[in-house]
Amino acid sequence: MRPISFHLANCIDQAIQQGLDRLDAQLLMLWAHERPLNQRAWLLAHDQDMIQEETYAKWLQLVNRRLNQEPLAYIVGQQDFYGLQLQVNPAVLIPRPDTETLVEWALELAPLFSQTLDQNLLDLGTGSGAIALAFKSQQKSWFCTAVDASEAALQVAVHNSHHLNLPVEFILSDWCNNISKTRQFSLIVSNPPYIVPNDSHLAHLQFEPISALVAENQGLADITQIVHQATLHLRNGAYLLFEHGYDQAEQVRQLLIQQGFSQVQSRQDLGGNWRCTGGCWNPSSIL
Ligand SMILES: C[S@@+](CC[C@H](N)C(=O)[O-])C[C@H]1O[C@@H](n2cnc3c(N)ncnc32)[C@H](O)[C@@H]1O
């Protein structure tokens, strides 16, 4: 293996000139060296090293993939979410920081259910397992169940559950269809597909699975179906919480109110968008 006559710093500067962010270039350089992505200090200490021929070939491939708009998380096969390092691949949506709002809301509600038998959560459309695993990491006594209609997505979620040693029950199901009618939960959370089919943002999401993103009926088809199905599986006093589009909060509130939910409210994400909406299922209080 011969060194190529470029320093690591030269390579990174060239990639930036071609259009890459500095951070992405640094992370890809670490990845090309098979180093953990949290070792940027190593890069600073070695930026005058000559790059090896084999590493250079790998680096060029990685840079080209990123310049073609492939998300960094798919290139390196991992994404951090709520302090957990999750494996991801193109079968799953890359977990977003905004989704941590939903996790935090569920965690705030958890102490309401102190009886062991009531400590169970259902995550509908789990993808990489992000929400269920983040919740389980903070609430070890809860029994968490996670559903997805995609077998390939569930394989990723099962891997993450084993790798992180966070036991979760996984079920292949079209929303609640394969969940036994007798099962009831205290918290049902969901980040379902909610993007309108002709939304211009989809052009930037071309690498992610379309089945994780798009819903008919102005993006509300899946949320509407879940609102109807979930009531069968919510015990008295349980909560149903959604993540949805930045402009869908009012419509989701109306869906929950029409279905008979109480305490219906919305929460803002890190960017100040009304990103989550939920309510309490308390049918005994309906006149
Ligand atoms: C927006 S992604 C959310 C993934 C993950 N919960 C997260 O927050 O990163 C929506 C997920 O719902 C799943 N999904 C779509 N339609 C479904 C259905 N009918 N039943 C169950 N899961 C479904 C998709 O496969 C995808 O994993």
The ligand as a Tripos MOL2 file, in Angstrom:
@<TRIPOS>MOLECULE
LIG
   27    29     1     0     0
SMALL
NO_CHARGES

@<TRIPOS>ATOM
      1 C1        -42.1800    8.2020    9.4340 C.3       1 LIG1
      2 S1        -41.5850    6.5420    9.6210 S.3       1 LIG1
      3 C2        -41.2290    6.5540   11.3760 C.3       1 LIG1
      4 C3        -40.1240    5.6270   11.7750 C.3       1 LIG1
      5 C4        -39.7020    5.7610   13.2530 C.3       1 LIG1
      6 N1        -40.8270    5.5960   14.1460 N.3       1 LIG1
      7 C5        -39.0600    7.1140   13.5110 C.2       1 LIG1
      8 O1        -39.6950    7.9500   14.1350 O.co2     1 LIG1
      9 O2        -37.9160    7.3250   13.0800 O.co2     1 LIG1
     10 C6        -43.1200    5.6660    9.5100 C.3       1 LIG1
     11 C7        -43.0180    4.1370    9.6910 C.3       1 LIG1
     12 O3        -44.3390    3.6060    9.5820 O.3       1 LIG1
     13 C8        -44.2720    2.3850    8.8660 C.3       1 LIG1
     14 N2        -45.5930    2.1350    8.2630 N.ar      1 LIG1
     15 C9        -46.1260    2.7040    7.1520 C.ar      1 LIG1
     16 N3        -47.3630    2.2360    6.9230 N.ar      1 LIG1
     17 C10       -47.6140    1.3320    7.9160 C.ar      1 LIG1
     18 C11       -48.7370    0.5080    8.2320 C.ar      1 LIG1
     19 N4        -49.8330    0.4980    7.4730 N.pl3     1 LIG1
     20 N5        -48.6560   -0.2570    9.3340 N.ar      1 LIG1
     21 C12       -47.5450   -0.2570   10.1160 C.ar      1 LIG1
     22 N6        -46.4580    0.4930    9.8620 N.ar      1 LIG1
     23 C13       -46.4920    1.2810    8.7770 C.ar      1 LIG1
     24 C14       -43.1720    2.5850    7.8430 C.3       1 LIG1
     25 O4        -42.6600    1.3460    7.3910 O.3       1 LIG1
     26 C15       -42.1680    3.4130    8.6590 C.3       1 LIG1
     27 O5        -41.2380    2.5870    9.2940 O.3       1 LIG1
@<TRIPOS>BOND
     1     1     2 1
     2     2     3 1
     3     2    10 1
     4     3     4 1
     5     4     5 1
     6     5     6 1
     7     5     7 1
     8     7     8 2
     9     7     9 1
    10    10    11 1
    11    11    12 1
    12    11    26 1
    13    12    13 1
    14    13    14 1
    15    13    24 1
    16    14    15 ar
    17    14    23 ar
    18    15    16 ar
    19    16    17 ar
    20    17    18 ar
    21    17    23 ar
    22    18    19 1
    23    18    20 ar
    24    20    21 ar
    25    21    22 ar
    26    22    23 ar
    27    24    25 1
    28    24    26 1
    29    26    27 1
@<TRIPOS>SUBSTRUCTURE
     1 LIG1         1 GROUP 0 **** ****
